[in-house]
Amino acid sequence: MAGPPVAKTHHFALHLASLEARRGEVLLFPPSAPCVGVLIPKRWARRAVTRNTIRRQIYEVARSRLDQLPQAAMVVRLRSEFSRQQFVSATSDALKAVVRAELQLLLQRLGATRA
């Protein structure tokens, strides 16, 4: 996350790091598939149930598009909160749908920058 994000949406940012060994480096494990990590600060999602719901949606979207993701370590970071007035329930279907749609857009933007 030292560099700028490679793709952004209103609520999410995607950071990327290559899993290829540079000259003189030895990898601890060989890259067999893309690695996806999640960073959801309490600042943007106060309730644990909301953070877990968002985290599960991120992993599910990444799993469904695994063949389209680059061989890299990726971190999806929540960068702003979802309105508690609009999404009163922490695990509502509406929140899940909005999160999934925005994550699909984020991964499409990643594909557009990598092409």
Residue frames as a rotation matrix with the C-alpha (Angstrom) as fourth column:
MET 1
0.570 0.821 0.000 0.00
0.821 -0.570 0.000 0.00
0.000 0.000 -1.000 0.00
ALA 2
-0.192 -0.730 -0.656 3.04
0.591 -0.620 0.516 2.24
-0.783 -0.289 0.550 -0.26
GLY 3
-0.963 -0.174 0.208 2.01
0.267 -0.471 0.841 3.33
-0.048 0.865 0.499 -3.74
PRO 4
-0.570 0.802 -0.181 -1.17
-0.772 -0.598 -0.217 4.92
-0.282 0.016 0.959 -5.00
PRO 5
-0.028 0.641 0.767 -4.23
-0.057 0.765 -0.641 2.76
-0.998 -0.062 0.016 -5.63
VAL 6
-0.933 -0.317 0.172 -4.53
0.115 0.190 0.975 1.27
-0.342 0.929 -0.140 -9.11
ALA 7
-0.499 0.839 0.217 -8.33
0.345 -0.038 0.938 1.57
0.795 0.543 -0.270 -9.14
LYS 8
-0.962 0.232 -0.145 -10.88
0.037 -0.414 -0.909 3.55
-0.271 -0.880 0.390 -7.12
THR 9
-0.203 0.949 0.241 -14.61
0.624 -0.064 0.779 3.85
0.755 0.309 -0.579 -6.68
HIS 10
0.239 0.363 0.901 -16.55
-0.347 -0.834 0.428 6.09
0.907 -0.415 -0.074 -4.33
HIS 11
0.826 0.205 0.526 -16.19
-0.559 0.166 0.812 3.71
0.079 -0.965 0.252 -1.37
PHE 12
0.798 -0.491 0.350 -13.24
0.309 0.831 0.462 1.46
-0.518 -0.260 0.815 -2.28
ALA 13
0.444 -0.759 -0.477 -9.61
-0.895 -0.406 -0.187 1.64
-0.052 0.509 -0.859 -3.38
LEU 14
0.980 -0.154 0.124 -7.59
0.167 0.981 -0.096 -1.24
-0.107 0.115 0.988 -4.79
HIS 15
0.338 -0.939 -0.060 -3.86
-0.874 -0.337 0.351 -1.53
-0.350 -0.067 -0.934 -4.14
LEU 16
0.988 -0.006 -0.153 -1.73
-0.079 0.836 -0.543 -3.99
0.131 0.548 0.826 -6.07
ALA 17
0.181 -0.971 0.155 1.70
-0.849 -0.075 0.523 -5.61
-0.496 -0.227 -0.838 -5.55
SER 18
0.323 -0.137 -0.936 3.34
-0.742 0.577 -0.341 -8.06
0.587 0.805 0.085 -7.92
LEU 19
0.808 -0.038 0.589 4.05
-0.397 0.704 0.589 -11.60
-0.436 -0.709 0.553 -6.70
GLU 20
0.829 -0.558 -0.047 6.98
0.266 0.465 -0.844 -12.05
0.493 0.687 0.534 -9.08
ALA 21
0.547 -0.721 -0.425 10.49
0.639 0.031 0.769 -12.25
-0.542 -0.692 0.478 -7.66
ARG 22
0.918 -0.372 -0.135 12.79
-0.389 -0.785 -0.482 -9.37
0.073 0.495 -0.866 -8.46
ARG 23
0.358 -0.864 -0.354 16.47
-0.024 0.371 -0.928 -9.90
0.933 0.341 0.112 -9.01
GLY 24
-0.654 -0.744 0.137 18.10
-0.218 0.012 -0.976 -11.24
0.725 -0.668 -0.170 -5.86
GLU 25
-0.261 0.638 0.725 14.81
-0.964 -0.138 -0.226 -11.90
-0.044 -0.758 0.651 -4.06
VAL 26
-0.926 0.083 -0.369 13.54
0.054 0.995 0.086 -15.26
0.374 0.060 -0.925 -2.91
LEU 27
-0.131 0.963 0.236 9.79
-0.683 -0.261 0.683 -15.76
0.719 -0.072 0.692 -2.59
LEU 28
-0.611 -0.022 0.791 8.50
-0.730 0.402 -0.553 -17.40
-0.306 -0.915 -0.261 0.59
PHE 29
-0.144 0.610 0.779 5.79
0.215 0.788 -0.577 -19.18
-0.966 0.085 -0.245 -1.37
PRO 30
-0.936 -0.188 0.298 5.23
0.317 -0.085 0.945 -19.60
-0.152 0.979 0.139 -5.11
PRO 31
-0.517 0.793 -0.323 2.27
-0.663 -0.609 -0.434 -17.62
-0.541 -0.010 0.841 -6.45
SER 32
-0.871 0.274 0.407 -0.40
0.409 0.864 0.293 -20.10
-0.272 0.421 -0.865 -7.44
ALA 33
0.060 0.927 0.370 -3.38
0.936 -0.181 0.303 -17.74
0.348 0.328 -0.878 -7.49
PRO 34
-0.210 -0.076 0.975 -4.16
-0.008 -0.997 -0.079 -14.07
0.978 -0.025 0.209 -6.88
CYS 35
-0.535 0.005 -0.845 -4.10
0.832 0.182 -0.525 -13.05
0.151 -0.983 -0.101 -3.22
VAL 36
-0.036 0.611 0.791 -6.86
0.151 -0.779 0.609 -10.75
0.988 0.141 -0.065 -1.98
GLY 37
-0.666 -0.166 -0.728 -6.71
0.741 -0.029 -0.671 -8.91
0.090 -0.986 0.142 1.30
VAL 38
0.274 0.850 0.449 -9.25
0.582 -0.519 0.626 -6.58
0.765 0.090 -0.637 2.88
LEU 39
-0.819 -0.458 -0.346 -8.78
0.561 -0.512 -0.651 -3.45
0.121 -0.727 0.676 4.96
ILE 40
0.108 0.920 0.376 -11.93
0.447 -0.382 0.809 -2.05
0.888 0.081 -0.453 6.57
PRO 41
-0.858 -0.498 0.123 -11.21
0.142 -0.461 -0.876 0.61
0.493 -0.734 0.466 9.21
LYS 42
-0.319 0.733 -0.601 -13.61
0.934 0.135 -0.331 1.10
-0.162 -0.666 -0.728 12.10
ARG 43
-0.741 -0.019 -0.672 -13.58
0.048 -0.999 -0.025 4.75
-0.670 -0.051 0.740 11.13
TRP 44
-0.738 0.421 -0.528 -15.70
-0.665 -0.319 0.675 3.95
0.116 0.849 0.515 8.04
ALA 45
0.052 0.773 -0.632 -17.73
-0.219 0.627 0.748 0.98
0.974 0.099 0.202 9.34
ARG 46
-0.287 -0.204 0.936 -18.29
-0.890 -0.304 -0.339 1.24
0.354 -0.931 -0.094 13.08
ARG 47
0.490 0.575 0.655 -20.32
-0.781 0.624 0.037 -1.93
-0.388 -0.530 0.754 13.57
ALA 48
-0.533 -0.741 0.408 -18.48
-0.520 0.667 0.533 -5.24
-0.668 0.071 -0.741 13.37
VAL 49
0.026 0.622 0.782 -21.42
0.415 0.705 -0.575 -6.84
-0.910 0.339 -0.239 11.59
THR 50
0.891 0.239 -0.386 -21.16
-0.196 -0.565 -0.802 -4.21
-0.410 0.790 -0.457 8.83
ARG 51
0.043 -0.958 -0.285 -17.40
-0.939 -0.136 0.316 -4.75
-0.341 0.254 -0.905 8.48
ASN 52
-0.550 -0.231 0.802 -17.90
-0.140 0.973 0.184 -8.51
-0.823 -0.011 -0.568 8.27
THR 53
0.494 0.797 0.347 -20.70
0.332 0.196 -0.923 -8.15
-0.803 0.571 -0.167 5.72
ILE 54
0.762 -0.280 -0.584 -18.54
-0.606 -0.626 -0.490 -5.94
-0.229 0.727 -0.647 3.50
ARG 55
-0.296 -0.935 0.195 -15.55
-0.816 0.354 0.458 -8.28
-0.497 -0.023 -0.868 3.92
ARG 56
-0.242 0.274 0.931 -17.61
0.197 0.953 -0.229 -11.31
-0.950 0.128 -0.284 2.88
GLN 57
0.823 0.566 -0.043 -18.90
0.106 -0.227 -0.968 -9.47
-0.558 0.793 -0.247 -0.18
ILE 58
0.381 -0.772 -0.508 -15.34
-0.891 -0.454 0.022 -8.55
-0.248 0.444 -0.861 -1.21
TYR 59
-0.559 -0.628 0.541 -14.14
-0.495 0.777 0.390 -12.14
-0.665 -0.050 -0.745 -0.93
GLU 60
0.089 0.682 0.726 -17.18
0.353 0.660 -0.663 -13.48
-0.931 0.315 -0.182 -2.78
VAL 61
0.891 0.194 -0.410 -16.81
-0.260 -0.521 -0.813 -11.04
-0.371 0.831 -0.414 -5.69
ALA 62
0.002 -0.970 -0.244 -13.08
-0.965 -0.066 0.255 -11.80
-0.264 0.235 -0.936 -5.91
ARG 63
-0.487 -0.146 0.861 -13.79
-0.159 0.984 0.077 -15.54
-0.859 -0.100 -0.503 -5.85
SER 64
0.493 0.775 0.395 -16.35
0.309 0.269 -0.912 -15.23
-0.813 0.572 -0.107 -8.64
ARG 65
0.960 -0.181 -0.214 -13.85
-0.277 -0.494 -0.824 -13.33
0.043 0.850 -0.525 -10.84
LEU 66
0.518 -0.803 0.294 -10.73
-0.102 0.283 0.954 -15.29
-0.849 -0.524 0.064 -9.88
ASP 67
0.221 -0.425 0.878 -9.87
0.860 0.509 0.030 -16.15
-0.460 0.748 0.477 -13.48
GLN 68
0.644 0.098 0.759 -9.93
0.565 -0.730 -0.385 -12.44
0.516 0.677 -0.525 -14.44
LEU 69
0.956 -0.292 -0.024 -7.67
-0.179 -0.648 0.740 -11.22
-0.232 -0.703 -0.672 -11.62
PRO 70
0.450 -0.864 -0.223 -3.93
-0.535 -0.061 -0.843 -10.69
0.715 0.499 -0.490 -12.15
GLN 71
0.474 -0.432 -0.767 -1.33
0.682 0.731 0.010 -12.87
0.557 -0.528 0.641 -10.42
ALA 72
-0.429 -0.550 0.717 -0.70
-0.033 -0.783 -0.621 -10.29
0.903 -0.290 0.318 -7.72
ALA 73
-0.538 0.260 -0.802 -1.32
0.842 0.120 -0.526 -9.45
-0.041 -0.958 -0.283 -4.10
MET 74
-0.384 0.517 0.765 -4.30
0.189 -0.766 0.614 -7.12
0.904 0.380 0.196 -3.89
VAL 75
-0.756 0.234 -0.612 -5.72
0.604 -0.111 -0.789 -5.15
-0.253 -0.966 -0.058 -1.00
VAL 76
-0.143 0.797 0.587 -9.25
0.502 -0.453 0.737 -3.76
0.853 0.400 -0.335 -1.21
ARG 77
-0.841 -0.230 -0.489 -9.55
0.539 -0.428 -0.725 -0.81
-0.042 -0.874 0.484 1.17
LEU 78
0.324 0.945 0.039 -12.77
0.926 -0.326 0.192 0.85
0.194 -0.026 -0.981 2.32
ARG 79
-0.687 -0.702 0.185 -12.16
0.678 -0.712 -0.185 4.59
0.261 -0.002 0.965 1.94
SER 80
-0.764 0.498 0.411 -15.50
-0.564 -0.824 -0.050 6.09
0.313 -0.270 0.910 2.93
GLU 81
-0.814 0.459 0.356 -18.57
-0.039 0.568 -0.822 5.02
-0.580 -0.683 -0.445 4.87
PHE 82
-0.646 0.749 0.143 -21.88
0.448 0.222 0.866 3.78
0.617 0.624 -0.479 3.57
SER 83
-0.571 0.452 0.685 -24.66
-0.569 -0.819 0.066 6.06
0.592 -0.352 0.725 4.77
ARG 84
-0.958 0.243 -0.152 -26.32
0.277 0.651 -0.707 4.72
-0.073 -0.720 -0.691 7.90
GLN 85
-0.390 0.867 -0.309 -29.44
-0.517 -0.484 -0.706 6.72
-0.762 -0.116 0.637 7.00
GLN 86
-0.033 0.342 -0.939 -29.70
-0.982 0.163 0.094 4.92
0.185 0.925 0.331 3.67
PHE 87
-0.061 -0.079 -0.995 -28.66
-0.100 0.992 -0.073 1.48
0.993 0.095 -0.068 4.99
VAL 88
0.303 0.281 0.910 -30.21
-0.880 -0.284 0.381 1.24
0.365 -0.917 0.162 8.45
SER 89
0.944 0.033 0.327 -29.66
-0.167 0.906 0.390 -2.49
-0.284 -0.423 0.861 8.76
ALA 90
0.142 -0.989 -0.038 -26.03
-0.744 -0.132 0.655 -3.54
-0.653 -0.065 -0.754 8.93
THR 91
-0.743 -0.408 0.530 -26.66
-0.041 0.818 0.573 -6.66
-0.668 0.405 -0.625 6.86
SER 92
0.270 0.936 -0.225 -29.45
-0.324 -0.131 -0.937 -5.58
-0.907 0.326 0.268 4.54
ASP 93
0.227 -0.098 0.969 -29.75
0.778 0.617 -0.119 -7.06
-0.586 0.781 0.216 1.08
ALA 94
0.963 0.145 0.228 -29.66
0.253 -0.780 -0.573 -3.52
0.095 0.609 -0.788 -0.30
LEU 95
0.580 -0.814 -0.004 -26.25
-0.657 -0.471 0.589 -2.88
-0.482 -0.339 -0.808 1.28
LYS 96
0.001 -0.577 0.817 -24.91
0.146 0.808 0.570 -6.19
-0.989 0.118 0.085 -0.03
ALA 97
0.545 0.280 0.790 -26.14
0.789 0.146 -0.596 -5.40
-0.282 0.949 -0.141 -3.55
VAL 98
0.980 -0.198 0.014 -24.58
-0.187 -0.943 -0.274 -1.92
0.067 0.266 -0.962 -3.54
VAL 99
0.309 -0.914 0.263 -21.28
-0.571 0.043 0.820 -3.27
-0.760 -0.404 -0.509 -2.23
ARG 100
0.076 -0.246 0.966 -21.21
0.505 0.845 0.175 -6.04
-0.860 0.475 0.188 -4.86
ALA 101
0.809 0.291 0.511 -22.02
0.586 -0.341 -0.735 -3.63
-0.040 0.894 -0.446 -7.68
GLU 102
0.852 -0.522 -0.044 -19.30
-0.518 -0.852 0.074 -1.22
-0.076 -0.040 -0.996 -6.62
LEU 103
0.116 -0.827 0.550 -16.76
-0.329 0.490 0.807 -4.04
-0.937 -0.274 -0.216 -6.28
GLN 104
0.382 0.081 0.920 -17.61
0.747 0.559 -0.360 -5.26
-0.543 0.825 0.153 -9.78
LEU 105
0.974 -0.015 0.227 -16.95
0.120 -0.814 -0.569 -1.73
0.193 0.581 -0.791 -11.03
LEU 106
0.569 -0.811 0.134 -13.65
-0.647 -0.342 0.681 -1.61
-0.507 -0.475 -0.720 -9.11
LEU 107
-0.012 -0.578 0.816 -12.45
0.159 0.805 0.572 -4.85
-0.987 0.137 0.083 -10.70
GLN 108
0.671 0.262 0.694 -13.56
0.720 -0.009 -0.693 -3.66
-0.175 0.965 -0.195 -14.15
ARG 109
0.933 -0.361 0.008 -11.46
-0.356 -0.924 -0.139 -0.53
0.058 0.126 -0.990 -13.65
LEU 110
0.223 -0.872 0.436 -8.53
-0.416 0.319 0.851 -2.73
-0.882 -0.371 -0.292 -12.65
GLY 111
0.191 -0.080 0.978 -8.94
0.675 0.735 -0.071 -4.68
-0.713 0.674 0.194 -15.89
ALA 112
0.912 0.194 0.360 -9.10
0.400 -0.610 -0.684 -1.45
0.087 0.768 -0.634 -17.90
THR 113
0.716 -0.698 -0.008 -5.86
-0.657 -0.677 0.331 -0.13
-0.237 -0.232 -0.944 -16.36
ARG 114
0.037 -0.719 0.694 -4.05
-0.217 0.672 0.708 -3.46
-0.975 -0.177 -0.131 -16.88
ALA 115
0.556 0.267 0.787 -5.08
0.616 0.504 -0.606 -3.79
-0.559 0.821 0.116 -20.55
